[in-house]
C-alpha cells in the first residue's frame, strides 16, 4: 500500500460508511468502507426524482469513493449494497496519485429491483 492509498484508507476508516460489494457469481460479499453520496441536481440542493405509480422515486446518480484494493471495473452483473439499498456501477475509474492507485471513483445508480413492489 502506497502512502497515498494508506492516507485515503485512514479517511475511509474514520469517515466512510459500510458498503458491501457483491461481484457477479461471487458467493462472498466484500465489505469495505467508502464514501457514498447522492449527486445533487446541478445548481440545486435536491435529489433528482421522477414520478412513478407509487409516488416519487430517485433517478439520480451516486458518487462512490472507495479503497484502492477493491476494483469496481470487474463486477460484471454484480452490485454494491449500503444501508439496505443496492446500486449498479455505471462508470468506474481508478484514481492514481504519483505511480500508485489512491482510490476508486465510480458513479452508481439505484438498482431497478429496489423500486419494485415486494
C-alpha positions as CSV (number, residue, x, y, z in Angstrom):
1,X,0.0,0.0,0.0
2,X,1.4,3.4,-1.0
3,X,1.5,6.4,1.2
4,X,-1.4,8.0,-0.8
5,X,-3.7,4.9,-0.6
6,X,-2.9,4.4,3.1
7,X,-3.8,8.1,3.8
8,X,-7.1,7.7,1.9
9,X,-7.8,4.4,3.6
10,X,-7.5,6.2,7.0
11,X,-10.1,8.7,5.9
12,X,-12.4,5.9,4.8
13,X,-11.9,4.1,8.1
14,X,-12.8,7.2,10.1
15,X,-15.4,8.9,8.0
16,X,-16.7,6.4,5.4
17,X,-19.8,4.2,5.6
18,X,-20.1,0.4,5.4
19,X,-20.6,-0.8,1.8
20,X,-20.8,-4.5,0.6
21,X,-19.5,-5.3,-2.9
22,X,-21.2,-8.3,-4.5
23,X,-19.3,-9.4,-7.6
24,X,-21.2,-11.4,-10.3
25,X,-21.4,-15.1,-9.3
26,X,-19.5,-14.4,-6.1
27,X,-20.5,-16.4,-3.1
28,X,-18.9,-13.9,-0.7
29,X,-19.5,-10.2,-0.5
30,X,-16.6,-7.9,0.1
31,X,-17.1,-5.5,3.0
32,X,-15.4,-2.1,2.6
33,X,-15.6,1.4,4.0
34,X,-16.4,4.0,1.3
35,X,-17.9,7.4,0.7
36,X,-21.3,7.1,-1.0
37,X,-23.2,10.3,-1.6
38,X,-26.0,11.4,-3.9
39,X,-25.1,13.6,-6.8
40,X,-27.3,16.6,-6.4
41,X,-29.1,18.2,-9.3
42,X,-26.9,21.0,-10.8
43,X,-27.3,24.3,-9.1
44,X,-29.9,22.9,-6.8
45,X,-29.9,21.3,-3.4
46,X,-32.2,18.4,-4.0
47,X,-32.1,14.9,-5.3
48,X,-33.2,14.1,-8.9
49,X,-36.6,12.4,-8.7
50,X,-39.2,11.2,-11.1
51,X,-42.9,10.2,-10.7
52,X,-43.9,6.6,-10.5
53,X,-47.2,4.9,-10.0
54,X,-46.4,4.6,-6.3
55,X,-45.1,8.2,-5.8
56,X,-41.7,9.8,-6.4
57,X,-38.6,7.7,-6.8
58,X,-34.9,8.7,-7.1
59,X,-33.5,8.5,-10.5
60,X,-30.2,10.2,-9.9
61,X,-26.6,9.0,-9.5
62,X,-24.5,8.4,-6.5
63,X,-20.8,9.2,-6.1
64,X,-18.6,6.3,-4.8
65,X,-15.1,6.8,-3.5
66,X,-13.6,3.6,-2.2
67,X,-10.4,1.7,-1.3
68,X,-7.7,1.2,-3.9
69,X,-7.5,-2.6,-3.3
70,X,-11.1,-3.4,-4.4
71,X,-11.5,-2.6,-8.1
72,X,-15.1,-1.9,-9.4
73,X,-14.4,-2.4,-13.1
74,X,-14.8,-6.2,-13.0
75,X,-18.0,-6.7,-11.1
76,X,-20.0,-8.0,-14.2
77,X,-23.6,-8.1,-13.2
78,X,-22.7,-7.6,-9.5
79,X,-23.8,-4.7,-7.4
80,X,-23.0,-2.6,-4.3
81,X,-25.1,-2.5,-1.2
82,X,-25.3,0.1,1.6
83,X,-27.9,0.9,4.2
84,X,-30.4,-1.6,2.7
85,X,-30.1,-0.2,-0.9
86,X,-28.5,-1.8,-3.9
87,X,-26.6,0.1,-6.6
88,X,-25.3,-0.7,-10.1
89,X,-22.0,0.6,-11.3
90,X,-22.4,3.0,-14.3
91,X,-18.8,4.0,-14.6
92,X,-15.7,3.3,-12.5
93,X,-12.1,4.5,-12.7
94,X,-9.0,4.0,-10.5
95,X,-7.6,7.3,-9.3
96,X,-3.8,7.4,-9.4
97,X,-1.5,9.7,-7.4
98,X,2.1,9.5,-8.5
99,X,2.8,5.9,-9.6
100,X,0.2,4.2,-7.4
101,X,-3.6,3.9,-7.2
102,X,-5.0,6.1,-4.4
103,X,-8.7,5.0,-4.6
104,X,-11.6,4.1,-6.8
105,X,-14.1,6.6,-8.2
106,X,-17.5,5.5,-9.5
107,X,-20.9,6.7,-10.5
108,X,-23.7,4.4,-9.2
109,X,-27.4,4.2,-9.9
110,X,-30.0,2.7,-7.7
111,X,-30.8,-0.9,-8.8
112,X,-34.2,-1.1,-10.5
113,X,-35.3,-4.1,-8.4
114,X,-35.3,-1.8,-5.4
115,X,-38.1,0.2,-6.9
116,X,-40.3,-2.9,-7.4
117,X,-43.1,-3.8,-5.0
118,X,-42.5,-7.0,-3.0
